[in-house]
Each structure stands twice: as structure tokens, then as C-alpha cells.
């Protein structure tokens, strides 16, 4: 019983971290109509930035976010301006975006390997090994801190999307690009900022990921496949879908690990995903796609 | 026109046939073998994903199943290395095709991005099964193929010609589909599935059968990859990098065209191999490859073959007529070949 409780708790806590990374991805898909397959490597880049700040300037990993998130925001603006803006709005857009972002991911991966070598590292802080004893097991501080960070940032994101002028423009662009342009929304600006926000969130997600896992640049492949699965399960473009799918995925994985063995953790989840998509192709919270001409 | 096309094909084929006789450096031969196999795999991928528009990023499922099939057959029945495993390649393809039926049954209920993700997920499920059913697949310790009997300069030759045959088979199947009513049905699905259904195309049968044919070719290519490599592990048989490479080569050459996949594989695979040899596989070569891909995608978004096709059409329009005795450089042959292929995609 304690085992199951432990699995549930750690699933929920790490699920929050994944929700952070997945919300960026799903927002980018919703507004720009592209699949940002570089999200995985951007998370790792965020983790390495925190790592470098701590290693060379001794800045705490949570405080370092005040530097890394704006930096990643600017990087996102740059990528959007340089590559995504040049993709046409037609049938091939999604696949071309996959290729472009994959190329960007390759460049970042190569650069990270050059600078940091492919050796596995993890983030350090004084409190990283400390933990609270709860019941029969220990709850590491860093999981709790990371979860609190996710809650704060996700709340901020919800506020931004559902309660501000920018959020109205964002959701309008998501629903109908042309109509949004017609009523005077600067869709290109909204797209650029949305992309940059999605990338900035990876800095926080990456920090939390790096503090709880060993990582190197190649970890991005595992991450991006999980993130893609999460946003498809939640329904593409749906923020609450991304949140629930992340929590669900991590809880299921951790429960499988506890009850059956860690090697089946992702298998069970992937099988559940496939079964669910057969009955509900639009995902949990997605809108059924209308017929596209 | 037709004569030029056939002549060009024959010249290319002849070149491919004498290549290992002219160049006996095992390094180049091995690059050539991988290139041919990738070309075969991408052609197989393209005849489903390219023609029907259902982009699969899980093609390694089928190359992996093919590879494991051949490896396990060789292990269980103590088949010696040599020519016999080549004869078993169709069996590997068949098993991949059989696996593709239930997989396609499930995956083809979804469309577009969801389909892409379902195919990725299925590949990871298969990878996990290969890891975890260790009684059957020997898990992470992998399966070793029987030792080959060839050595020295002759070592690569049998692999080379079998790979060439695989590519030819894939090309002929792809050519036949592209020029048949069946292929037209697939293209109609790509352009507008609901309308195609309304017009009487049995979309479900078309999609599933193309998925299975594509898996068959992938299974054979994958088995050959593994046999040439000599051993097989879950992470290399079901490799997400293969998924991406196959799709990249397809897009580079031109998705849905007949020779686009071959052009893409012939350009990208030797280049990738060269970079790996030159700079190691982890850092600089990724940067160069990524930059090059970005350049090509942003300059030629439809792929190389459709872009050349457009240039060719423009030239023809400028001249008013095609002069029958145009030179036979590589570029033109591709374009000429394409006349029977695709390129209609805007």
C-alpha cells in the first residue's frame, strides 16, 4: 500500500514537471500549427544552462531561472524569426516544420556535445540530496520544489492565456488564423511570442528535469517522444489536456514500475495511448478536427 | 522521351553493377551498401507514406521486425553464414508484413499528426518488447548472426548485389503502384481522403494494403541491414534515428515521387557516413548535417526532385520544345525519370 502511495505521489510530482514542458509544446502547435520536435533538446539546453550557471558562477539552480528563462525566450524569438516564419501556410507545413525543427535540434545537440561532452551529468544544489521522511519513505526536497515551481508557472500561464488581452489574441489565433487577422490581431507577433513562451518554459522544465535525472544531449530523444505522446493524448492544442495527460502518464508509469517492474513502465503507457486513440482520435480534450479543404 | 528515360535507367543500373568491381576499397563499398539499403527502405516507406500522405515516423518497427526475424531464424535453426540468409530475406519481409496488419488496423484509424505519434509509440512498444521478452529475443544482450564465410576483397560483394536487388525490387513495386489505378487511389487519399471515399475508392483496403506492402519491403531491408552489421540489439533494431533518417531522405528527395526517395538516400546517407568517419558521430557532424538540412529545406521546401522538375519545365517552356539529344548528366536523368513519376504535388 505504501508502495502504491509512493508511486502515486512521485508520479504526480514529476507529472507536474512534464506538464510544464508539454504545455509549451501544445501551445506552439495550437497557435503556429507546427510540431516543435526540438522541444526535447531545448529542455536539455535549459538544463545545461542551469548546470553551467551553477558550475561556473555558483548561482542557485532555482534563482538561475531568472536568467535562463529570459535567455531561452530570446532564443525562441530568434528561432521563430529565422526559420518558422519562412514556412508557408499549406498542407506540407506540419511535416516541413518537423524537418526544420529536427535540423535545429541536431545543431543544438551537436553544440551541446561539443561544449559539455556526452558524459552524463546532473544538477547540483545544497538541498538536492535532502528529503522529508513521510510515512515509510523519503520525499526529496527537490521534487517538491520543482513541483511548486511547475504549479506557479502553470498558474501564470493559465492566467496569461485566459485572462489577458494577449491571451484572447492567442486563443483567437488558435481557433481561426484568418479570422483573427481580419479582426485586427497581429497573428505573426502573437505566433512569435507564443513560440518564445513555449521555449522559455523549457528552461524551467529542463532545470527540474536536470535536478531529478542524469542527462546528456541524447536524453532529448526519450523526452521528445514522451512529450509528443503526452500532447497527442491530451488533445493537440489543449492546455488542460497536456496537464492531465502528463499527470496520467507519469502516474501510470510509476504505478507500473511499483507493481510490475520498471522495464514495463513506458510500454503500458504506450499501449494505453494507442488503445485510447483508436476510440478517441482527437485525444482526451481535443476538438475533433473538421474537414480540411 | 521514353527512349532517353529507359537509356538513362540502364546507364545508372550498369554503373551500379560495376561499382564494386571498379572500387574495391571496403570502406567505400560499405558506404555503398548502406546507401543502397537506405534507398530501398525509403522507397518502401514512400510507397505508403508518400503516396497516401500518411506520414509514418515509425518505419523502424518494420526494419526491426525483419531484422529480428532473420536473426532468430538463423539462431534457432543453426543456419550457417553465407548465402542461405539471403534467401530468407523474403521470410523476414513476410513476418514484418503480417505484423503490419494489426498495427495498420489500429494506426490507420487516426490521421495526420495523431497517426505520426501512434507510429512512433508503436515502435517504442516493439522496442520494449524486444528488451523485455528476453526468453525469446535474448533481451539487451542481443542476437549475433552466424559468421560469414567470405573474406578479403570479396567480403562486401555478395552483400552489395543483394542490396542492389532489394533496391530494384522496391523500385519496381513502387513504379508499378505509381502507374496503376491502385496508386491513383492512394494519391486520391493523399489529396482528399473523404472525397476519395465518396468517389468510390475503398480507402480502408487501399491504405491497409499499402501499409503492409511497405512493411514487407522495410522488413527485408531491415533484415539485410542487420545481417550486414552482424549483430542486433533492441536499441539498434528499433532505432528512432532510423525513423527520422528514412523520413528525412524521403522529404529531401521529394515525398510521393518515384525516384525522390532514391535521390534523397543517395545524397544523405554517403554524406552522413562521411561526416561520421570524418568528425565522429556525436558533435561536429550533427552541426554540419543540421545546417545543411535547414538550408535544403528552406531553399527547396518540396524536395529536390520536384524542384528540379519545376526547373526543367521552365526550361522546356522557354525553349518551346525539348531537343531529343540533350546531355545525359545526372541532373537531367533524374528529371527525365520523373516524367513517369510524381511531382504533381504543388
Boltz contact constraints between the chains, C-beta under 6 A:
constraints:
  - contact:
      token1: [A, 86]
      token2: [B, 298]
      max_distance: 6.0
  - contact:
      token1: [A, 95]
      token2: [B, 55]
      max_distance: 6.0
  - contact:
      token1: [A, 96]
      token2: [B, 301]
      max_distance: 6.0
  - contact:
      token1: [A, 99]
      token2: [B, 251]
      max_distance: 6.0
  - contact:
      token1: [A, 99]
      token2: [B, 297]
      max_distance: 6.0
  - contact:
      token1: [A, 100]
      token2: [B, 297]
      max_distance: 6.0
  - contact:
      token1: [A, 103]
      token2: [B, 290]
      max_distance: 6.0
  - contact:
      token1: [A, 103]
      token2: [B, 293]
      max_distance: 6.0
  - contact:
      token1: [A, 103]
      token2: [B, 294]
      max_distance: 6.0
  - contact:
      token1: [A, 106]
      token2: [B, 286]
      max_distance: 6.0
  - contact:
      token1: [A, 106]
      token2: [B, 289]
      max_distance: 6.0
  - contact:
      token1: [A, 106]
      token2: [B, 290]
      max_distance: 6.0
  - contact:
      token1: [A, 107]
      token2: [B, 287]
      max_distance: 6.0
  - contact:
      token1: [A, 107]
      token2: [B, 290]
      max_distance: 6.0
  - contact:
      token1: [A, 109]
      token2: [B, 286]
      max_distance: 6.0
  - contact:
      token1: [A, 110]
      token2: [B, 283]
      max_distance: 6.0
  - contact:
      token1: [A, 110]
      token2: [B, 286]
      max_distance: 6.0
  - contact:
      token1: [A, 110]
      token2: [B, 287]
      max_distance: 6.0
  - contact:
      token1: [A, 113]
      token2: [B, 282]
      max_distance: 6.0
  - contact:
      token1: [A, 113]
      token2: [B, 283]
      max_distance: 6.0
  - contact:
      token1: [A, 114]
      token2: [B, 283]
      max_distance: 6.0
  - contact:
      token1: [A, 118]
      token2: [B, 282]
      max_distance: 6.0
  - contact:
      token1: [A, 221]
      token2: [B, 240]
      max_distance: 6.0
  - contact:
      token1: [A, 225]
      token2: [B, 120]
      max_distance: 6.0
  - contact:
      token1: [A, 228]
      token2: [B, 117]
      max_distance: 6.0
  - contact:
      token1: [A, 229]
      token2: [B, 121]
      max_distance: 6.0
  - contact:
      token1: [A, 232]
      token2: [B, 114]
      max_distance: 6.0
  - contact:
      token1: [A, 232]
      token2: [B, 117]
      max_distance: 6.0
  - contact:
      token1: [A, 263]
      token2: [B, 132]
      max_distance: 6.0
  - contact:
      token1: [A, 267]
      token2: [B, 125]
      max_distance: 6.0
  - contact:
      token1: [A, 267]
      token2: [B, 128]
      max_distance: 6.0
  - contact:
      token1: [A, 270]
      token2: [B, 121]
      max_distance: 6.0
  - contact:
      token1: [A, 270]
      token2: [B, 124]
      max_distance: 6.0
  - contact:
      token1: [A, 270]
      token2: [B, 125]
      max_distance: 6.0
  - contact:
      token1: [A, 273]
      token2: [B, 121]
      max_distance: 6.0
  - contact:
      token1: [A, 274]
      token2: [B, 106]
      max_distance: 6.0
  - contact:
      token1: [A, 274]
      token2: [B, 118]
      max_distance: 6.0
  - contact:
      token1: [A, 274]
      token2: [B, 121]
      max_distance: 6.0
  - contact:
      token1: [A, 277]
      token2: [B, 110]
      max_distance: 6.0
  - contact:
      token1: [A, 277]
      token2: [B, 118]
      max_distance: 6.0
  - contact:
      token1: [A, 278]
      token2: [B, 106]
      max_distance: 6.0
  - contact:
      token1: [A, 278]
      token2: [B, 109]
      max_distance: 6.0
  - contact:
      token1: [A, 281]
      token2: [B, 110]
      max_distance: 6.0
  - contact:
      token1: [A, 281]
      token2: [B, 114]
      max_distance: 6.0
  - contact:
      token1: [A, 291]
      token2: [B, 194]
      max_distance: 6.0
